[in-house]
Amino acid sequence: MFKIAGPRTLRLSSNQILPRRIVFNGKSVVKGWGSNLQNVEKSMREIYEADSGKTLVQADCAGAEALIVAYCCENGNYRQLFINGIKPHSYLAMQLFRDVWPKKMREHNIITGDSAFDIDELINTPIPLLKQNPFWQDLARLIKDSDDWDLTERYYYLAKQTEHSSNFDINPPMFRMNVLEKSGGKIVISKEDSERFLMTKFALFPEIKGYHKWVRQCAESNKMLFNLHGHPYSITAYEILETQLKELYAWIPQSTVGEITNKAYTKMYEYIEQERRDWDLLTNTHDSYLLQCPIDEEKECGRKAKEFLEQEFTSPIDGVKFRMHSEVTSGKNWSPYKKDNNESGLKELKL
């Protein structure tokens, strides 16, 4: 059953099933079964299928928390990624693994031996001009595809973990542990790589350190933070410890995104009731939500789901207006589409 695990960030989790108290490592602890009902692991989602005659539609906030951080920073390269439609994970992976991509582009027959492909030229291209480079789109697709490669070559995954962790100022040892835990113990990075990944991110986007400084100042001077909906988080501790700062850095983007999805979910419910649509709301997964609708209505359903997510906000730093970005996918089951073994999975829905 659902419970509010972290009311400060509006995340949902689930209670353990059939818990019982046992002695573990010399301590009395509660153990049970169950998992996070809000974010079911992707490899398990194939067992969830739409009802007969219906199809699943999922609307996702695109790079949601990173987008919020970008507009809580001074206008720099980080914000330019979003303005110019460059995915942060792909851009960072290009930088972190620059020596890998020429070889991989040849292995996958994207370039030939006499190609003019130059990774250094791509890396040194200003962000607003990156899409004009004829090799960028192919490289970005290849980087994304690495999410399905062997564990030793999960370049996109490593860039994604670096992206998320660095925005909340994680230290290298904790970053290594996060990667290990979130990969289920499958991916191990060295001490040197953990330091290099984080240093590269902050060298590319020094304005993120400015975001951390701004949050600390707000927390220390006002004992209160506000998310981008204007809702507060009161800090009652007399002294803010260094160990508490990561949670404070995370609160503004995480609570804003959680509230975006909650509002979109509510608006969709109201729309379904008022318009008497045969659409079913299935789950809220913090930065996305899932529905099912009759086959041939997926585009209409997807457009509505996207509309409700793409709410407008104002940067607290410079007053610039911006909107949440979103993407819509559709399929017969909840797992991502894969040509070889899951052709019924969620696939991008062109709207």
Residue pairs with C-beta under 8 A, 6 or more apart in sequence:
1 14
1 15
2 12
2 13
2 14
2 37
2 38
3 12
3 13
3 14
3 15
4 10
4 11
4 12
5 11
5 12
5 13
6 13
8 233
8 247
8 251
8 255
9 250
9 251
9 254
9 255
9 258
10 254
10 255
10 258
10 259
10 262
10 286
11 38
11 254
11 258
11 286
12 37
12 38
12 284
12 286
13 36
13 37
13 38
14 34
14 35
14 36
14 37
14 38
15 34
16 30
16 31
16 32
16 33
16 34
17 32
17 33
17 34
18 32
18 33
19 30
19 31
19 32
20 30
20 31
20 32
21 28
21 29
21 30
21 31
22 28
22 29
22 30
22 31
23 29
24 31
35 41
38 283
38 284
38 285
38 286
39 285
39 286
40 48
40 334
42 335
42 336
43 335
44 335
45 333
45 334
45 335
46 333
46 334
46 335
46 342
46 345
47 333
48 333
48 334
48 335
49 56
49 332
49 333
49 334
49 344
50 56
50 292
50 332
50 333
51 280
51 292
53 294
53 295
54 280
54 292
54 293
54 294
54 295
55 292
55 293
55 294
55 295
55 298
55 330
55 331
55 332
56 282
56 290
56 291
56 292
56 330
56 331
56 332
56 333
56 334
56 346
57 290
57 291
57 292
57 293
57 298
57 301
57 302
57 305
57 328
57 329
57 330
57 349
58 288
58 289
58 290
58 291
58 305
58 328
58 329
58 330
58 334
58 346
59 264
59 288
59 289
59 302
59 305
59 306
59 308
59 309
59 326
59 327
59 328
60 287
60 288
60 326
60 327
60 328
60 329
61 67
61 257
61 260
61 261
61 287
61 288
61 309
61 324
61 325
61 326
62 325
62 326
62 327
63 82
63 87
63 88
63 89
63 325
64 253
64 257
64 260
64 287
64 324
64 325
65 164
65 167
65 250
65 253
65 254
65 257
65 287
66 78
66 82
66 88
66 163
66 164
66 167
66 253
67 82
67 322
67 324
67 325
68 228
68 252
68 253
68 256
68 257
68 313
69 78
69 167
69 208
69 211
69 253
70 78
70 79
70 81
70 82
71 79
71 313
71 315
71 317
71 320
71 322
72 211
72 214
72 252
72 253
72 315
72 316
72 317
73 79
73 205
73 207
73 208
73 210
73 211
73 317
74 207
74 210
74 317
74 318
75 207
75 318
75 320
76 205
76 206
76 207
77 127
77 204
77 205
77 207
78 88
78 205
78 207
78 208
79 207
80 86
80 127
80 128
81 87
81 88
81 91
81 127
82 88
82 322
82 325
83 128
84 127
84 128
84 130
84 131
85 131
86 127
86 130
86 131
87 140
87 144
88 163
89 143
89 156
89 159
89 160
89 163
90 139
90 140
90 143
90 144
90 156
90 159
91 127
91 130
92 159
92 162
92 163
92 200
92 201
92 204
93 143
93 146
93 155
93 156
93 158
93 159
94 101
94 119
94 122
94 123
94 139
94 143
95 123
95 200
95 204
96 155
96 158
96 159
96 162
96 196
96 197
96 200
97 155
97 159
98 119
98 120
98 123
100 153
100 155
101 119
101 139
101 142
101 143
102 111
102 117
102 119
104 142
104 146
105 111
105 115
105 117
105 135
105 138
105 139
105 142
106 112
106 113
108 142
110 138
110 139
110 142
111 117
111 135
117 135
121 133
122 130
122 133
122 135
122 136
122 139
125 133
130 136
131 137
143 155
143 156
143 159
144 156
145 156
146 153
146 154
146 155
146 156
146 157
147 154
147 156
147 157
148 338
149 155
151 183
151 186
151 187
154 183
154 187
157 183
157 187
158 179
158 187
158 189
158 197
161 175
161 178
161 179
161 182
162 175
162 197
162 198
162 200
162 201
163 201
165 174
165 175
165 178
165 198
166 175
166 197
166 198
166 201
166 202
166 208
167 208
167 211
167 249
167 253
168 246
168 249
168 250
169 212
169 245
169 246
169 249
170 178
170 198
170 246
172 191
172 194
172 195
172 198
173 191
173 194
175 194
175 197
175 198
176 188
176 189
176 191
176 194
179 187
179 188
179 189
179 194
180 187
180 188
189 197
201 208
202 208
202 209
211 249
212 245
212 249
214 317
215 225
215 245
215 248
215 249
215 252
216 240
216 245
216 248
218 224
218 225
219 225
219 235
219 240
219 248
220 240
223 234
223 235
223 236
224 232
224 233
224 234
224 235
225 232
225 233
225 235
225 248
225 251
225 252
226 232
226 233
226 252
226 316
227 233
227 251
227 252
227 255
227 256
227 259
228 252
228 256
228 313
228 314
228 316
229 256
229 259
231 255
231 259
233 251
233 255
235 248
237 244
240 248
256 313
257 286
257 287
258 286
258 287
260 287
260 309
260 311
260 324
261 284
261 285
261 286
261 287
261 288
261 289
261 309
262 284
263 308
263 311
264 289
264 305
264 308
264 309
264 311
265 281
265 284
265 289
267 308
268 279
268 281
268 289
268 291
268 304
268 305
268 308
269 281
271 277
271 304
271 308
272 279
272 281
277 293
277 301
278 293
278 294
278 297
279 291
279 292
279 293
279 297
279 301
280 291
280 292
280 293
281 289
281 290
281 291
282 290
282 291
282 292
283 289
283 290
289 305
290 334
291 301
291 305
293 300
293 301
298 330
298 349
299 349
299 351
302 328
302 330
302 349
302 351
303 328
303 351
305 326
305 328
306 326
306 328
306 351
309 324
309 326
310 323
310 324
310 325
310 326
311 323
311 324
312 321
312 322
312 323
313 321
313 322
313 323
313 324
314 320
314 321
314 322
315 321
315 322
327 348
328 348
328 349
328 351
329 336
329 337
329 346
329 347
329 348
329 349
330 346
330 347
330 349
331 337
331 344
331 345
331 346
331 347
332 344
332 345
333 342
333 344
333 345
333 346
334 345
334 346
335 342
335 345
335 346
336 342
336 345
336 346
337 343
337 344
337 345
337 346
337 347
338 345
